Amino acid sequence: MECIDITSMSSRGQIVIPQRLREKLGFLEGEKFIVMGEEGTLILKRIEKPSKEDLIKKLDMITEKTRKKVEKSGIKESDISKIVHKTRGVRE
């Protein structure tokens, strides 16, 4: 069910999200929002933080892709030091 309410803006540009809407949508103090505006309309979109599990999955996926690229390129562990030194411009 749609929930509509009226609010106002303070002299400092602050707008209060009415309590009914905060509770219904599960908004908590300190949450971050993207604010978009066009032609007299503002849209707020909550920025959802990824879970720890989602971050771990993403890091695992990046690690696996990197491992496959390194294997495909033929780089060996013994080559890493040489590559780093060459990139930094350090002589061995």
Residue frames relative to the residue before (quaternion, step in Angstrom):
aa qw qx qy qz dx dy dz
M 1.0000 0.0000 0.0000 0.0000 0.00 0.00 0.00
E 0.4855 -0.6778 0.4900 0.2545 3.52 -0.99 0.97
C 0.1411 -0.7777 0.6091 0.0660 3.56 -1.05 0.80
I 0.0250 -0.8006 0.5974 -0.0377 3.58 -0.61 1.15
D 0.0447 0.7830 -0.6176 0.0588 3.55 -1.05 0.84
I 0.3785 -0.6970 0.5586 0.2427 3.57 -1.31 0.16
T 0.0070 0.7798 -0.6255 0.0229 3.54 -1.06 0.82
S 0.2688 -0.7565 0.5667 0.1850 3.59 -1.25 0.08
M 0.4510 -0.6756 0.5161 0.2716 3.53 -1.30 0.36
S 0.4124 -0.7072 0.5197 0.2446 3.57 -0.99 0.87
S 0.6855 -0.4704 0.3536 0.4286 3.57 -1.31 0.13
R 0.6716 0.4696 -0.2839 0.4978 3.59 1.23 -0.40
G 0.5837 -0.6177 0.3595 0.3853 3.62 1.24 0.18
Q 0.4914 0.6643 -0.4306 0.3631 3.59 1.24 0.23
I 0.1253 -0.7706 0.6228 0.0513 3.53 -1.04 0.89
V 0.3059 -0.7563 0.5541 0.1658 3.57 -0.82 1.03
I 0.3008 -0.6995 0.6145 0.2064 3.54 -0.96 0.89
P 0.4714 -0.7076 0.4391 0.2903 3.60 -0.54 1.12
Q 0.6313 -0.5880 0.3698 0.3448 3.55 -1.07 0.86
R 0.6189 0.5571 -0.3524 0.4271 3.61 0.94 -0.84
L 0.6890 0.4727 -0.2762 0.4749 3.56 0.95 -0.94
R 0.6254 0.5389 -0.3420 0.4489 3.60 0.96 -0.81
E 0.6829 0.4848 -0.2834 0.4672 3.56 0.92 -0.94
K 0.6654 0.5124 -0.3063 0.4481 3.57 0.90 -0.93
L 0.7583 0.3807 -0.1995 0.4900 3.57 0.95 -0.88
G 0.4539 -0.7217 0.4238 0.3057 3.57 1.28 -0.08
F 0.3171 0.7522 -0.5151 0.2612 3.59 1.11 0.62
L 0.1609 -0.7973 0.5788 0.0578 3.55 -0.93 0.96
E 0.6448 -0.5207 0.3959 0.3954 3.55 -1.23 0.53
G 0.8000 0.3020 -0.2318 0.4637 3.55 -0.99 0.87
E 0.4905 0.6565 -0.4487 0.3565 3.60 1.20 -0.16
K 0.3761 -0.7232 0.5439 0.1995 3.55 -1.21 0.64
F 0.1295 -0.7886 0.5998 0.0386 3.54 -1.16 0.76
I 0.3528 -0.6392 0.6292 0.2667 3.52 -1.28 0.49
V 0.1430 -0.7809 0.6040 0.0702 3.58 -0.92 0.91
M 0.0382 -0.7883 0.6137 -0.0209 3.55 -0.78 1.12
G 0.0070 -0.8242 0.5661 -0.0108 3.56 -0.98 0.73
E 0.1374 0.7685 -0.6169 0.0999 3.51 -1.15 0.72
E 0.8720 -0.0299 -0.0008 0.4885 3.55 -1.00 0.93
G 0.7777 -0.3841 0.1931 0.4586 3.59 0.68 1.10
T 0.6596 0.4722 -0.3098 0.4960 3.58 1.26 0.19
L 0.1383 -0.7627 0.6271 0.0766 3.57 -1.02 0.89
I 0.0931 -0.7684 0.6309 0.0543 3.53 -1.07 0.77
L 0.1642 -0.7619 0.6210 0.0835 3.56 -0.93 0.97
K 0.0275 -0.7758 0.6304 0.0038 3.57 -0.98 0.89
R 0.3998 -0.7205 0.5140 0.2387 3.55 -0.65 1.12
I 0.3115 -0.7085 0.6029 0.1937 3.55 -1.05 0.85
E 0.1999 -0.8081 0.5465 0.0914 3.54 -0.46 1.20
K 0.3824 -0.7178 0.5412 0.2139 3.53 -0.90 1.00
P 0.4456 -0.6754 0.5040 0.3022 3.58 -0.94 0.81
S 0.5157 -0.6262 0.4818 0.3313 3.56 -1.13 0.59
K 0.6637 -0.4878 0.3864 0.4150 3.55 -1.29 0.34
E 0.6468 0.5309 -0.3097 0.4515 3.56 0.99 -0.88
D 0.6491 0.5117 -0.3149 0.4666 3.60 1.00 -0.84
L 0.6480 0.5128 -0.3182 0.4647 3.59 1.00 -0.81
I 0.6458 0.5157 -0.3185 0.4643 3.58 0.96 -0.85
K 0.6406 0.5195 -0.3237 0.4636 3.61 0.97 -0.85
K 0.6567 0.5137 -0.3057 0.4598 3.57 0.96 -0.92
L 0.6622 0.4954 -0.3046 0.4726 3.59 0.93 -0.87
D 0.6293 0.5276 -0.3300 0.4655 3.59 1.01 -0.78
M 0.6511 0.5162 -0.3101 0.4621 3.56 0.99 -0.87
I 0.6520 0.5046 -0.3104 0.4732 3.61 0.96 -0.89
T 0.6442 0.5261 -0.3132 0.4583 3.58 0.96 -0.90
E 0.6692 0.5014 -0.2986 0.4600 3.59 0.90 -0.91
K 0.6450 0.5111 -0.3228 0.4675 3.60 0.96 -0.84
T 0.6535 0.5140 -0.3060 0.4638 3.57 0.98 -0.88
R 0.6351 0.5354 -0.3207 0.4552 3.58 0.96 -0.90
K 0.6717 0.5002 -0.2963 0.4592 3.58 0.93 -0.93
K 0.6428 0.5159 -0.3244 0.4641 3.60 1.00 -0.80
V 0.6504 0.5087 -0.3151 0.4679 3.57 0.97 -0.87
E 0.6499 0.5107 -0.3145 0.4668 3.60 0.92 -0.87
K 0.6703 0.5099 -0.2918 0.4533 3.56 0.94 -0.92
S 0.6778 0.5034 -0.2875 0.4522 3.57 1.06 -0.76
G 0.4672 -0.7020 0.4250 0.3290 3.56 1.25 -0.33
I 0.4207 0.6942 -0.4774 0.3365 3.61 1.24 0.18
K 0.2090 -0.7657 0.5987 0.1071 3.53 -0.98 0.95
E 0.6700 -0.4959 0.3614 0.4177 3.56 -1.23 0.41
S 0.6482 0.5325 -0.3147 0.4440 3.57 1.04 -0.77
D 0.6327 0.5411 -0.3284 0.4461 3.62 1.22 -0.40
I 0.5201 0.6915 -0.4027 0.2986 3.60 1.14 -0.59
S 0.6660 0.5092 -0.3119 0.4470 3.59 0.81 -0.99
K 0.6517 0.5160 -0.3101 0.4615 3.59 0.94 -0.88
I 0.6576 0.5119 -0.3056 0.4606 3.58 0.94 -0.90
V 0.6505 0.5098 -0.3161 0.4659 3.59 0.92 -0.89
H 0.6745 0.4904 -0.3031 0.4612 3.59 0.84 -0.92
K 0.6464 0.5180 -0.3176 0.4614 3.57 0.97 -0.85
T 0.6589 0.5146 -0.2985 0.4604 3.58 0.96 -0.93
R 0.7073 0.4406 -0.2488 0.4937 3.58 1.00 -0.82
G 0.4475 -0.6993 0.4503 0.3285 3.59 1.22 -0.26
V 0.4466 0.6736 -0.4585 0.3696 3.57 1.17 0.61
R 0.3499 -0.7166 0.5607 0.2230 3.54 -1.03 0.82
E 0.4475 -0.6925 0.5008 0.2632 3.53 -1.08 0.74
